[in-house]
């Protein structure tokens, strides 16, 4: 006879077994990647102690998956193309209370993630990084200008106190999932902010360092095609 049946025989109630393993104190770092084998070792080595990396391989043709696994990251393969698809696949694979999202190119310092986590612990629903270049020539003028225009619209139209739509952010995993499916491509960070505003989330912005890539080539600013795709996705979200 099972233990639960024995307990019921003696009038004891039995709590249902949890449906998933959840680590309330932990932080999972989702790192969406496409051909970031060169930069990943730098990113993974800089993660704070206890932060658990999930690298989402989104159609890489280099050794991204092997490099990630070799440095202790859980590797998730997302066959659907797009930054948003990769991020959402990583969030779905996470089991911790909090989820952080970080680019795999080394342009942002993983060691600054606790600054954003502290805002969530203090009551924020979503903490986002505002990139501050550490030196000149890092942030191309056309992407910087486009970012500024979009951020201004977010402030005026949605009342969000943000000046960037960068790729470092932290939120409660279940709250993120409550927003439903978001944009599958470059429009994901923007739609996340729009949905957060509609849900009346407390969104807080934190200054973070922005530096040159540790390797590889940018999918957005690295080519005119990438910039055009990002602009198209942004406009689709804001229409």
N, C-alpha and C positions, 0 to 999 in steps of 0.2 A: 504494500500500500504506500502511495506517495505521502510525503510529509504533509503536503497541503490537505490531503484527505483526512489524515490523522488529526490535524488541528481543527478541521471543521467538525469532526466527530465530538470534540470536547468543547464546541461552542466558540472557538476562536476565529476571528475574521482574518482573511489572508489578503494582504495588499497585492495588487497586480504587478507582475514583473515589468520592469521598464522596457520599452520597445527599442531603445538605443542606448549606447554608452555615451555619456555626456560628462565632460570634465569642466565643472563650473569655473575653476580658477585659471584655466588655460587660455592660451591665445594661439589660434592657427593663422599662419601667414600664407595667403594664397598668392602665388607668383605665376601669372599667365605668361607663357613664353612661346615664341616662334623663332627658332634659330638664335638662341642666346647661350650656346655652349661656352663661348669665350668669356662672357661676363658672369655667369652663374656662380663660379667658385668664390668670387669676391662677395657677391650678395649673400650667399648662404653662410659664409664664414663670419659675416658681420651681424648675423641675427642675434638678438639678446638671448641669454640662457633661458631655456624653458619655452621659447617660442617655436612652434612646430610647423615646419615648412611643407606646403603642398605645391609642387611644381606641376602646372597644367601644360602639357605639350600640345600645342595647337598647330599641328601640321609641319613640324620642324623637319628639315632635310639634313640637319647636322647631328651632332651627338648630344643634343640638349637632354634627352631622357636619361641617357647613360651617365652623363656628368651629374645630373641631379640625384640619381639613385646612388652614385658613388660618394656623394657628399651627405648622404643620410636623409634626403627628402623623400616623401611619398610622391610618386609620380602618377598623375591622372592623365589619360589620353582623351582629348576632346576632338573628335573628327569634324564637328561642325565648325567652319571657319569663322573667325571674328573674336575680337578682344572680349566683348560681352559674353559670348558663349563660353570662352575659357574661364572667365571669372566666375560665372554662375556654376560651372561644373566643379570648380574648386570649392565653392561655398557648399554645394550639395554634398561633397565628400568630407567636409569638416565635421567634427563632433564636439568641439569646445564651445564654451559660452560666447566668446568673442572671436570675431574674424577680422583680420587685417588684410588689406590688398596692397601689393607692392610690385612695381615693375621689376623685371629681371635683368635690366640693362646696367644696373649699378649707378644710375644717375641720382638716386636718392639714398640716404643713409639709413639702413635698417636699424641702426642703433638709436634712431630718433623715434621709433615706433612707440616706446613707452610714454612719450609725451602725449600722443593721441589716446593711448589706452587710459591714461590718467584722467582725461576729459570724460571718457565714458564712465569710469568709476565714480566720477564726481557728478554724474547725472545727465550728461549729454546722450542723445540718441545716435548721433553720427558725428565723428571727428574727422576732419579732412585737412590735408596738408596744403599750405600755401608756399609754393616754391620760391626760394630766395637764392639766386645765383651766387656762387662763391667767388666767381671771377667773370670777366667779360668774355663775350663771344660764345658762351655756352648755349644760350637760348636764342635761336634764329628769330629775327625781327618779325617775320610774317606769322609764325606760330604764336609768338608773344602777343602780337597785336590782336590776332583772332581770339586768343584766350581772354584778353582784356575786354573785348567787345561782348563776348558771351557772358562773362562774369558780371558785367554791368547790367545786362538784361536780367540775369538771375536776381540781382539785388533789387532792381526797379519793379519787375513784374511779379516776382515771387517773394520778395522780402527776405531773401537769404543773405546772411552776412558773410559772403564769400567773395574772394578776389581771384580765384583760381579754380580750375576744374582738373587739377592734377590727379595722378594715379596712386597716391598714398591715402588710405582711409581706414577707419576702424569703426565697427558697429557690432551690436548684438546679433548673433547669427539668426536667431528665430525672428527677430524684427526685420532683418533683411529679407528673409524668405516670405514674410507677410506681405511684402510689396508686390509679389507675383513676378512673372517673367518680365525682364527688362530688355532693352535694346541689345541685339546680339553682336553689334560691331562697335565702332568707335564711339557711338552715341551713348554707351552704357553709363559712364560717369555722369554725364549731363542728365540723363533720364533719372538716375538715382537721386540727384539733387532735386529735380522737379517733383518726383514722387514723394520725397521726404518733406518738401514744403507743403504739398497737398495733404499729407498726413499730420501736419503740424508738429513735426519733429524738432527737437532742440539740436540745431546744427552748429558746431563750433569749428572755427578755423585756427590752425596752429602753424606758425612759421617753421619751415623745414629747409634744410640745405639742398641746393640743386647744383649738380656738378656734371662734368663730362661723362659720357658713357664709359663703362669699363671695357667695352668691346662691342663688336657688331655694328649694325646700322639701324637707325631709327625707322620704324614703320610709318611714322607720320611726317616728321620734319626732314627725314632722310631723302625724300623724293617729292617731286611735284604731284605725282599720282597719289602718294600717301596723303598729302595735305588736302587734295581735292576730295578724296574719299572721306576723310575726317569732317571736312566742311559739309559735305552732303549729309552725313549722318547727324551732325549737330542741327542742321536746318530741319531734318525730318522730325527731330524731337521737339524743336521750338515752334513748329508751325501751328 
